[in-house]
Amino acid sequence: MGIYLNPGNKGFWESIRSEIYVDKTNLIACTNRFMNTEDKYVCVSRPRRFGKSMALKMLDVIYLNMQQFLIEADSNEVMKYLEQELLEEIFEEYGAILTGQEVRFAARML
C-alpha cells in the first residue's frame, strides 16, 4: 500500500526465509482471540530489537512505524503530521470508494 499504512508483506516473506526467523505462531492465535471483541486493540510492545516489526508483518494489521513519524515531524506536531500522512495514503488507496464521505480520526483529547 503506502509508506506508512500497511507498507506490504514483502518484509514478512524476507523474514521467514532468513536465519533469524523465530516462529511466533502462538502470537497469531493470541491476537485472533481478540478479533471482533471490545479488546481488539492490541499493543505489541517489546524492547528495542526484540522483533516487534517482524511479528507485526506476520499479522494482518494496520502497521504504523511510529519512530518514522517521530523523526520526520516537529516535536509538538507529531499527531497532526501522522493524521495528515495517513489520510493522504488512505485517500490515495481508497479515494474512489470514499468519495463524498468524511474520513477523520477519533476526536483528539485536549
C-alpha positions in Angstrom: 0.0 0.0 0.0 1.8 3.1 1.2 4.8 4.3 3.0 3.3 4.4 6.5 0.0 2.5 6.3 0.4 -1.3 5.7 3.5 -1.0 3.6 3.1 -4.5 2.2 4.1 -8.0 3.2 7.5 -8.2 1.4 9.2 -7.9 4.8 7.4 -10.9 6.1 8.4 -13.1 3.2 12.0 -11.9 3.6 11.9 -12.6 7.4 10.6 -16.2 7.1 13.5 -17.0 4.7 16.2 -15.6 7.0 18.3 -17.4 9.5 17.0 -15.3 12.4 13.3 -16.2 11.9 11.6 -17.5 15.0 8.1 -19.0 14.6 5.6 -16.9 16.6 2.5 -18.9 15.6 1.2 -18.5 19.1 1.2 -14.7 18.6 -1.3 -15.2 15.8 -3.6 -17.4 17.8 -3.4 -15.0 20.8 -4.2 -12.0 18.5 -7.1 -13.8 16.8 -8.7 -14.4 20.2 -9.2 -10.6 20.5 -10.6 -10.0 17.0 -14.2 -8.7 16.9 -14.3 -8.1 20.6 -14.0 -5.0 22.7 -10.4 -6.0 23.4 -9.5 -5.8 19.6 -6.8 -3.1 20.1 -3.6 -4.8 20.9 -0.3 -3.0 21.6 2.7 -5.1 20.9 5.5 -3.5 22.9 8.8 -5.1 23.4 12.4 -3.7 24.0 14.3 -2.3 21.0 15.5 -5.1 18.6 13.2 -7.8 20.0 11.2 -8.5 16.8 8.1 -6.2 17.1 8.2 -5.2 13.4 8.8 -8.8 12.2 5.9 -10.0 14.4 3.5 -7.4 13.1 4.5 -8.3 9.5 3.0 -11.8 10.2 -0.4 -10.4 11.1 -3.0 -8.6 9.0 -2.9 -5.4 10.9 -2.6 -1.7 10.5 1.1 -1.3 11.0 2.5 2.2 11.8 6.2 2.9 12.2 5.9 5.5 15.0 9.6 6.0 15.0 9.4 7.3 11.5 6.8 9.9 12.4 8.8 11.0 15.4 11.9 11.5 13.2 10.0 13.4 10.5 7.6 15.6 12.5 8.2 18.6 14.6 8.2 17.5 18.3 4.9 19.3 19.1 3.2 18.3 15.8 3.6 14.5 15.7 -0.1 13.7 15.9 -1.0 16.3 13.3 1.7 15.0 10.9 0.6 11.4 11.5 -3.0 12.2 10.7 -2.1 14.2 7.6 0.2 11.5 6.2 -2.2 8.6 6.9 -5.2 10.4 5.5 -3.2 11.1 2.3 -2.4 7.4 1.9 -5.9 6.3 2.7 -7.3 8.6 0.0 -4.6 7.5 -2.4 -5.5 3.9 -1.9 -9.3 4.1 -1.3 -10.3 7.5 -2.7 -12.7 6.1 -5.3 -14.6 4.2 -2.6 -14.6 7.1 0.0 -15.8 9.8 -2.4 -18.3 12.0 -0.6 -17.6 10.6 2.8 -16.0 12.4 5.7 -12.9 10.5 6.8 -11.3 11.5 10.1 -9.6 10.0 13.1 -11.2 9.9 16.5 -11.5 13.2 18.3 -8.3 14.3 19.9 -8.1 14.7 23.6 -7.1 18.2 24.8 
